[in-house]
Amino acid sequence: MSKINDLIKELCPNGVEFIRIGDLANYRRGSFPQPYTDSRFYGGDGAMPFVQVADVRDDFKLVEKTKNTISKIAQPSSVFVPLGTVIVTLQGTIGKVAITQYNSYVDRTLAIFEGLSEKLNKKYFVYQLKNKFDYEKQFARGSTIKTITKEEMTNFLIPVPPLEVQEEIVRILDKFDELEAELEA
């Protein structure tokens, strides 16, 4: 039997609890002043990274340098996200998840997770979000641009085993990702 199975048998003999995302974290959508085409909202002195769907990579990270920066004038009308925040894409390429590596502002096409439950390991939560979105995006509305609303996401259920089990799952998945990267190289 694997270490995970042993831990589950010991720590949750009645099975793993599934909890709604809305009960595990506070989240909101990003924003940006309109219209998007207003050049005053981009670049300039004091500009900061502006994260959009295209800036979220497949490896739970953001690109090193975002496609756009948000100007000082637009920042008060947008949503600031500190380093280490979990975000997920909700429109277009649905379900790309990242933990931000730098302070930034985030577009309305992404959800920003704050106040994660003490029941969650952040990296475990990221893996579970990715898994859940990979499944749910099959049923998302839209033909050209798929969308999952913040409200729909509230009711997504994810398994929440004890932290010790989550940490072991993260260790194994991180190791798998490392091996996969080595094989690709």
C-alpha positions in Angstrom: 0.0 0.0 0.0 1.3 3.5 -0.8 2.2 6.1 1.8 -0.9 8.2 0.8 -3.2 5.2 1.2 -1.7 4.5 4.6 -2.2 8.1 5.7 -5.8 8.2 4.5 -6.5 4.9 6.2 -5.0 6.3 9.4 -6.2 9.9 9.3 -9.6 9.7 7.6 -11.0 6.2 8.1 -14.4 7.4 7.0 -13.1 8.8 3.7 -11.9 12.2 2.4 -14.3 15.2 2.8 -15.2 17.1 -0.3 -15.8 20.8 0.3 -17.1 23.6 -1.9 -14.4 26.1 -3.1 -16.6 28.9 -1.8 -16.2 27.5 1.7 -12.4 27.1 1.4 -11.3 30.5 0.1 -12.4 34.1 -0.5 -12.1 35.1 -4.1 -12.9 37.9 -6.5 -12.4 38.8 -10.1 -9.7 41.2 -11.3 -10.7 44.4 -13.1 -9.4 47.0 -15.5 -10.7 50.4 -16.4 -12.6 50.7 -19.7 -12.1 51.0 -22.6 -9.2 48.6 -23.0 -8.0 50.6 -26.0 -7.3 53.8 -23.9 -3.5 54.2 -24.2 -3.4 56.2 -21.0 -4.0 52.9 -19.1 -0.7 51.3 -20.2 2.9 51.9 -19.4 4.6 55.0 -18.2 6.3 55.9 -14.9 5.2 53.7 -12.0 3.6 51.1 -14.3 3.3 47.6 -12.9 2.7 44.2 -14.4 -0.9 43.6 -15.6 -1.7 39.9 -15.7 -4.1 38.7 -18.3 -5.0 35.1 -19.4 -2.0 34.9 -21.8 0.4 35.7 -19.0 -0.5 32.5 -17.0 1.8 29.6 -17.9 1.0 25.9 -17.7 3.5 25.3 -14.8 1.6 27.2 -12.1 3.6 30.3 -12.7 3.3 33.6 -14.5 5.4 34.7 -17.5 8.6 36.5 -16.4 7.3 39.7 -18.0 3.6 40.4 -18.7 2.5 41.4 -22.2 1.2 44.7 -20.8 1.9 47.0 -17.8 -0.8 49.0 -16.1 -0.2 52.7 -15.8 -0.3 54.7 -12.5 -3.5 56.4 -13.7 -5.3 53.0 -14.2 -4.1 51.2 -11.0 -6.8 52.7 -8.7 -9.5 51.2 -11.0 -7.9 47.7 -11.1 -7.2 44.9 -8.5 -3.8 44.7 -6.9 -2.5 41.1 -6.3 0.5 40.6 -4.0 3.2 38.0 -4.6 2.2 34.5 -3.6 -1.5 34.8 -4.5 -3.4 32.0 -6.2 -5.1 33.0 -9.5 -7.1 31.0 -12.1 -8.2 31.9 -15.7 -12.0 32.0 -16.1 -12.4 33.0 -19.7 -10.8 31.9 -23.0 -8.2 29.4 -21.9 -10.1 28.3 -18.8 -8.4 26.8 -15.8 -4.8 27.9 -16.1 -3.7 28.3 -12.4 -0.7 30.1 -11.0 0.8 31.3 -7.7 2.0 34.8 -8.5 5.8 35.3 -8.3 5.6 39.1 -8.2 3.2 41.9 -7.3 0.8 42.8 -10.1 -2.6 43.9 -11.2 -5.1 41.3 -12.6 -7.6 41.4 -15.4 -11.3 40.6 -15.0 -10.8 37.3 -16.8 -9.1 35.9 -13.8 -10.2 34.9 -10.3 -8.0 35.9 -7.3 -8.0 33.6 -4.3 -7.4 35.2 -0.8 -7.9 33.9 2.7 -7.4 30.2 2.0 -8.7 27.9 4.7 -6.3 26.6 7.3 -7.4 23.2 6.0 -5.5 23.8 2.8 -1.9 23.5 1.6 -1.6 26.3 -1.0 0.1 24.1 -3.6 -2.3 21.3 -3.0 -5.2 23.8 -3.6 -3.5 24.8 -6.9 -3.3 21.2 -8.1 -6.9 20.6 -7.1 -8.1 23.8 -8.9 -6.2 22.7 -12.1 -7.8 19.2 -11.9 -11.3 20.5 -11.3 -11.1 23.1 -14.1 -9.7 20.5 -16.5 -12.9 18.6 -15.9 -15.4 21.5 -15.7 -14.2 23.3 -18.8 -15.7 20.5 -20.9 -19.1 21.8 -19.9 -18.4 25.6 -20.0 -20.6 28.0 -21.9 -19.6 29.6 -25.1 -18.4 28.4 -28.4 -15.3 30.6 -29.3 -14.6 32.0 -25.8 -15.5 29.6 -23.0 -16.4 31.0 -19.7 -16.9 29.7 -16.1 -18.4 32.3 -13.8 -17.3 33.1 -10.3 -20.7 31.9 -9.1 -20.4 28.5 -10.8 -16.9 28.1 -9.3 -18.3 28.6 -5.8 -20.0 25.2 -5.9 -17.1 23.2 -7.3 -16.2 20.4 -4.8 -12.7 19.4 -4.1 -11.3 16.7 -1.9 -9.7 18.0 1.3 -7.8 15.3 3.2 -5.8 16.2 6.3 -2.8 18.5 5.7 -0.3 15.6 6.1 -1.9 13.8 3.2 -2.0 17.0 1.1 1.7 17.6 1.7 2.5 14.0 0.5 0.3 14.5 -2.6 2.1 17.8 -3.4 5.5 16.1 -2.8 4.6 13.3 -5.3 3.1 15.7 -7.9 6.0 18.1 -7.7 8.5 15.2 -8.2 6.4 14.0 -11.2 6.5 17.5 -12.7 10.3 17.6 -12.2 10.7 14.2 -14.0 8.4 15.3 -16.8 10.5 18.5 -17.3 13.7 16.5 -17.4 12.2 14.1 -20.0 11.1 17.1 -22.2 14.6 18.6 -21.9 
